[in-house]
Amino acid sequence: MQYPDWIWHNGAIKRWAEATTHVMSHALHYGSSVFEGIRCYQTPQGPAIFRLTDHNRRLFASAKIYDMPVPYSLDQINAACREVIRANENTTDYLRPVAYRGLGGFGLSADTPTDVAVATWKMGQYLGASVLETGIDACVSSWQRFAPNTIPAGAKAGGNYLSGQLVAREARRLGFGEGIALASTGLLSEGAGENLFLVFDGALHTTPVSAALLNGITRNTIITLARDAGIDVIERDLPREYLYLCDELFMCGTAAEITPIRSVDGRQVGAGKPGPVTRRIQELFFGLFDGKTPDKYGWLEAL
């Protein structure tokens, strides 16, 4: 892998190789980190970071849930994101702000300093080349999401993603493009690292935040754009078998963007290719970056 030259780490731009942490840091042993995934897109007005402030607000919310003080303000983290992209002279990058408990104690409740970094790299299509056009084959994982009041699904925390690793690695091992997890109730939750939308009779149906899922920024974007375009959106509990019965199915996230799903567990979804509602959602979403969809919510934040 080709790594970028520069990274922002604890208040300063450094060479990538110089952004180090100790092997006994708390986060390495206990998963005590919170992070974000953000994309910078090229637009007719120049490069813009998509929903930068909303993402970093969630970073601070995740840190609050895990009682992790962040030694920088929201404005400082936003500035760091812009600084590291400019330092690497790229304008269509993926950004990864991360705050984590560093070295300073060995117990679970140790009061350690919080280290903060912002990295950037070329992401491309997360689930593979051309999947936005052709779709992927998914499977329902044998691993479920965590039960309520165990691990807070509303936080985007490093330790939470051990669940997603199990789901994703199982799917890859079995030859699928991505895995889909059920909640502890046996009802639908989300993908390994993506939210789900099912289409029935032209309306979008998506699982609620109570279904052990992260309330994604892209999920919120889709709900907003769809309703503005006159597409009904229903948030409700959904059983597994609805994955096989829906007219269309797609997953979404900062990395996955809007990825159609053409089959689940070897069962064809709808026509077995991206359908008209999925295509319309893709047009609305990517239209934000080519100017075809008005940015009336101020989501595009200049670099």
C-alpha positions in Angstrom: 0.0 0.0 0.0 1.2 3.5 -0.8 1.0 5.7 2.3 0.7 9.5 2.2 3.6 11.7 3.3 1.9 13.6 6.1 -0.4 13.1 9.0 -1.7 15.4 11.8 -0.8 14.0 15.2 -1.3 15.7 18.6 -1.5 19.2 17.3 1.1 19.2 14.5 1.6 17.9 10.9 4.3 15.2 11.0 5.8 12.7 8.6 3.6 9.6 8.4 6.3 7.4 9.9 6.7 9.7 12.9 3.1 9.4 14.1 3.8 6.7 16.6 2.3 5.4 19.9 3.5 3.0 22.5 2.6 -0.6 22.3 1.3 -0.4 25.9 -1.2 2.4 25.0 -4.6 1.8 26.5 -6.4 1.8 23.1 -4.3 -1.0 21.7 -5.3 -3.3 24.5 -8.9 -2.3 25.2 -10.2 -0.8 22.0 -10.6 2.6 23.7 -10.7 4.9 20.6 -13.3 6.9 18.8 -13.1 7.9 15.2 -14.8 9.2 12.1 -14.7 8.5 8.4 -15.1 11.5 6.2 -14.8 12.1 2.4 -13.5 15.1 0.5 -15.1 15.5 -3.0 -14.2 17.6 -6.0 -17.1 20.0 -6.8 -17.7 22.7 -9.4 -16.7 25.2 -6.7 -13.5 23.3 -5.8 -12.8 20.6 -3.2 -15.3 20.3 -0.4 -15.4 18.1 2.7 -18.8 16.4 3.1 -20.5 17.2 6.4 -17.2 17.8 8.1 -18.7 19.5 11.2 -21.5 16.9 11.6 -18.9 14.1 11.5 -16.7 15.7 14.1 -19.6 16.6 16.3 -20.3 12.9 16.4 -16.6 12.2 17.2 -17.1 14.4 20.3 -20.4 12.6 21.1 -18.7 9.2 20.9 -16.0 10.5 23.2 -18.6 11.7 25.7 -20.3 8.3 25.8 -17.0 6.7 26.6 -15.9 9.4 29.1 -12.9 10.3 27.0 -11.8 14.0 27.2 -10.6 15.4 23.8 -7.9 18.0 24.3 -8.9 20.0 21.2 -12.0 21.9 20.2 -14.3 21.1 17.3 -12.9 24.0 15.4 -9.4 22.7 15.9 -10.3 19.2 14.7 -12.0 20.7 11.6 -8.9 22.7 10.9 -6.7 19.7 11.3 -8.7 17.8 8.7 -8.3 20.6 6.2 -4.6 21.0 7.1 -3.7 17.3 6.5 -5.4 17.2 3.1 -3.6 20.4 2.0 -0.3 19.0 3.3 -0.7 15.9 1.1 -1.8 18.0 -1.9 -4.9 15.8 -2.5 -8.5 17.0 -2.9 -10.5 13.7 -3.2 -9.4 11.9 -0.1 -10.8 9.9 2.8 -10.2 11.5 6.2 -9.8 9.6 9.5 -9.9 11.7 12.7 -9.2 9.4 15.7 -9.0 10.1 19.4 -7.7 7.3 21.7 -6.5 6.6 25.2 -2.7 6.6 25.1 0.0 5.5 27.5 -0.5 6.3 31.2 -1.9 3.3 33.0 -2.7 -0.4 32.7 -6.1 -0.8 34.2 -9.4 -0.7 32.4 -10.4 2.6 34.2 -6.9 4.1 34.0 -6.9 7.9 33.5 -4.6 8.1 30.5 -3.9 11.1 28.2 -6.0 11.2 25.0 -4.0 11.3 21.8 -5.6 12.6 18.6 -4.6 12.1 15.0 -6.1 12.9 11.6 -5.0 10.8 8.6 -6.0 10.9 5.0 -5.6 8.5 2.1 -7.1 7.5 -1.2 -10.2 5.4 -0.5 -11.8 4.8 -3.9 -14.7 2.4 -3.9 -14.6 0.7 -0.6 -16.4 -2.6 -1.5 -14.6 -3.0 -4.9 -14.3 -1.5 -8.3 -17.6 -0.9 -10.2 -19.8 -2.0 -7.3 -21.7 1.3 -7.3 -22.9 0.4 -10.8 -23.3 -3.4 -10.6 -24.0 -4.1 -6.9 -22.7 -6.8 -4.6 -23.8 -10.2 -3.3 -24.3 -10.1 0.5 -25.0 -12.7 3.2 -26.6 -12.6 6.6 -23.9 -13.2 9.1 -23.9 -15.9 11.8 -22.8 -13.1 14.2 -25.4 -10.8 15.8 -25.0 -7.2 16.9 -24.7 -6.5 20.6 -27.8 -6.4 22.9 -29.1 -3.1 24.3 -27.3 -1.6 27.3 -24.2 -3.7 26.7 -22.0 -1.8 24.2 -23.4 1.6 23.0 -24.0 1.2 19.3 -24.6 5.0 19.0 -20.8 5.6 19.5 -18.4 5.2 16.6 -15.7 3.5 18.8 -12.8 1.2 17.9 -13.9 -1.6 20.2 -17.4 -1.6 18.7 -15.9 -2.5 15.3 -14.7 -5.9 16.5 -18.3 -6.9 15.8 -18.1 -5.6 12.3 -14.8 -7.4 11.7 -16.4 -10.7 12.5 -19.3 -10.0 10.1 -17.1 -8.7 7.3 -14.4 -11.4 7.5 -17.0 -14.2 7.6 -18.6 -12.7 4.5 -15.3 -12.5 2.6 -14.3 -16.0 3.6 -17.6 -17.3 2.2 -17.2 -15.4 -1.1 -19.6 -12.6 -0.5 -19.0 -8.9 -0.9 -20.3 -7.9 2.5 -22.1 -9.3 5.5 -25.4 -8.2 7.1 -26.0 -8.5 10.8 -29.1 -9.2 12.8 -29.8 -7.5 16.2 -30.0 -9.5 19.4 -33.8 -9.6 18.7 -33.3 -11.6 15.5 -34.5 -8.6 13.5 -32.4 -6.7 10.9 -29.6 -4.4 12.2 -27.1 -3.2 9.6 -24.1 -4.2 7.5 -20.6 -4.8 8.9 -20.0 -1.1 8.6 -23.0 0.3 6.7 -26.6 1.1 7.2 -29.4 -0.7 5.2 -32.3 0.5 3.0 -34.9 -1.8 1.6 -37.3 -0.6 -1.2 -41.0 -1.7 -1.2 -43.4 -0.2 -3.7 -41.2 2.8 -4.3 -40.7 3.6 -0.6 -37.5 3.4 1.5 -37.6 1.2 4.6 -34.7 1.3 7.1 -34.0 -0.1 10.5 -34.3 2.2 13.5 -31.4 3.4 15.7 -32.7 1.1 18.4 -31.7 -1.9 16.2 -28.1 -1.8 17.5 -26.8 0.4 14.7 -24.8 3.5 14.2 -26.9 6.4 13.1 -24.9 7.1 10.0 -24.3 10.5 8.5 -24.9 9.1 5.1 -28.1 7.4 6.4 -29.3 10.8 7.6 -28.3 12.3 4.2 -30.3 9.8 2.3 -33.4 10.1 4.5 -33.3 13.9 4.0 -32.7 13.9 0.3 -35.3 11.2 -0.3 -38.0 13.0 1.6 -37.2 16.3 -0.2 -37.6 14.4 -3.5 -41.0 13.1 -2.4 -39.8 9.5 -1.7 -41.4 8.0 1.4 -39.0 6.9 4.2 -40.2 4.5 6.9 -38.0 3.7 9.9 -39.2 0.4 11.4 -38.2 -3.0 12.7 -37.7 -5.4 9.8 -37.4 -9.2 9.8 -34.6 -11.1 8.0 -36.8 -12.5 5.3 -37.7 -9.0 4.0 -34.2 -9.0 2.6 -35.4 -11.6 0.1 -38.7 -10.1 -0.6 -37.9 -6.4 -1.1 -37.9 -4.8 -4.6 -34.5 -3.2 -4.1 -31.8 -3.2 -1.4 -28.7 -1.0 -0.8 -26.3 -0.2 1.9 -24.7 3.1 2.6 -21.9 4.8 4.6 -19.1 7.2 4.1 -16.8 4.5 2.7 -19.5 2.4 0.9 -21.4 5.5 -0.3 -24.5 4.1 -2.0 -23.8 0.4 -2.8 -26.6 -1.7 -4.3 -27.1 -5.3 -3.2 -28.2 -7.7 -5.9 -28.5 -10.8 -3.9 -28.6 -12.0 -0.2 -27.7 -15.5 0.8 -27.7 -16.5 -2.9 -31.3 -15.3 -3.3 -31.8 -12.6 -6.0 -33.1 -9.3 -4.8 -35.7 -7.8 -7.2 -34.4 -7.9 -10.7 -30.9 -8.8 -9.5 -29.5 -5.3 -10.5 -29.7 -1.8 -9.1 -33.3 -0.6 -9.4 -34.9 2.8 -10.2 -35.2 4.0 -6.6 -31.6 3.0 -5.8 -30.4 4.8 -8.9 -32.5 7.9 -8.0 -30.9 8.0 -4.5 -27.4 7.7 -6.1 -28.3 10.6 -8.4 -29.4 12.7 -5.5 -26.4 11.9 -3.4 -23.7 12.2 -6.0 -25.5 15.2 -7.4 -24.4 17.1 -4.3 -20.8 16.9 -5.7 -21.4 17.7 -9.4 -23.9 20.5 -8.7 -27.1 18.7 -9.9 -28.5 18.5 -6.3 -28.6 21.8 -4.5 -26.7 21.9 -1.3 -29.4 23.7 0.6 -28.3 22.3 4.0 -24.7 23.6 3.8 -23.2 20.1 3.9 -20.3 20.9 1.5 -17.6 22.6 3.6 -14.9 24.2 1.7 -11.3 23.0 2.0 
